Amino acid sequence: MMLRATADGVTLAVRAQPGAKRTAITGIHGEGQAAQLKIAVHAPSLEGRANEALIAFLAVTFGLPKSAVEIISGELSRSKVFLLRGVAIARATVILAQKAAT
C-alpha cells in the first residue's frame, strides 16, 4: 500500500523519477503491498534538489506547509517514504484519486 495511517498522519511510498521535464504524478509503480506513487521530478538528483522538489510538490498537493512533509526513508534512493503530518488517510486517498483523474 502506498498510503498508511500513522499516529502523526499518513506515510506515502513514492518512486521518484528525477530530471523530468516537469514535476507531476505519473502513475503507480509496482502493485499490492509494494505499490508506490510514481512522481516525475523536474529537479536533478544532485545535492538533495530532487528531494526538496518532492517535498515542495507534496506540500502543495496535500495543502500542507513544507515543514509537515518529511522523508522518513530512502533519502538517497528513488524509492522513498514520506510522512505527511496531520493528514487523515481518507483525505489523502481522495486527493490522490483526484490527482490521478487529471
KASUL-V28272 format. One record per residue. N is the residue number from 1. RES is the residue in three letters. D_FIRST is the distance of its C-alpha to the first C-alpha in Angstrom with 1 decimal. Layout:
N;RES;D_FIRST, N;RES;D_FIRST
This chain:
1;MET;0.0, 2;MET;3.8, 3;LEU;5.5, 4;ARG;6.9, 5;ALA;10.5, 6;THR;13.2, 7;ALA;17.0, 8;ASP;17.6, 9;GLY;15.1, 10;VAL;11.4, 11;THR;9.8, 12;LEU;8.6, 13;ALA;7.8, 14;VAL;10.7, 15;ARG;12.8, 16;ALA;16.4, 17;GLN;19.3, 18;PRO;22.4, 19;GLY;25.8, 20;ALA;24.9, 21;LYS;27.5, 22;ARG;25.5, 23;THR;22.3, 24;ALA;19.9, 25;ILE;16.5, 26;THR;17.0, 27;GLY;14.0, 28;ILE;10.7, 29;HIS;11.0, 30;GLY;9.9, 31;GLU;8.1, 32;GLY;6.0, 33;GLN;4.5, 34;ALA;6.3, 35;ALA;5.6, 36;GLN;7.4, 37;LEU;9.7, 38;LYS;13.1, 39;ILE;15.9, 40;ALA;19.5, 41;VAL;21.5, 42;HIS;25.3, 43;ALA;26.2, 44;PRO;26.8, 45;SER;25.1, 46;LEU;28.4, 47;GLU;29.0, 48;GLY;25.6, 49;ARG;26.3, 50;ALA;23.0, 51;ASN;21.2, 52;GLU;23.6, 53;ALA;23.1, 54;LEU;19.3, 55;ILE;19.9, 56;ALA;22.5, 57;PHE;20.5, 58;LEU;17.6, 59;ALA;20.3, 60;VAL;22.0, 61;THR;19.0, 62;PHE;18.0, 63;GLY;21.7, 64;LEU;21.7, 65;PRO;24.3, 66;LYS;23.4, 67;SER;24.0, 68;ALA;21.0, 69;VAL;18.6, 70;GLU;18.4, 71;ILE;17.0, 72;ILE;16.0, 73;SER;15.5, 74;GLY;16.4, 75;GLU;19.4, 76;LEU;21.2, 77;SER;18.5, 78;ARG;17.0, 79;SER;13.5, 80;LYS;13.2, 81;VAL;11.4, 82;PHE;13.1, 83;LEU;14.1, 84;LEU;15.2, 85;ARG;17.9, 86;GLY;19.0, 87;VAL;16.3, 88;ALA;15.2, 89;ILE;11.7, 90;ALA;13.8, 91;ARG;15.6, 92;ALA;12.8, 93;THR;11.3, 94;VAL;15.0, 95;ILE;15.7, 96;LEU;13.0, 97;ALA;14.2, 98;GLN;17.7, 99;LYS;17.2, 100;ALA;15.8, 101;ALA;18.9, 102;THR;21.3
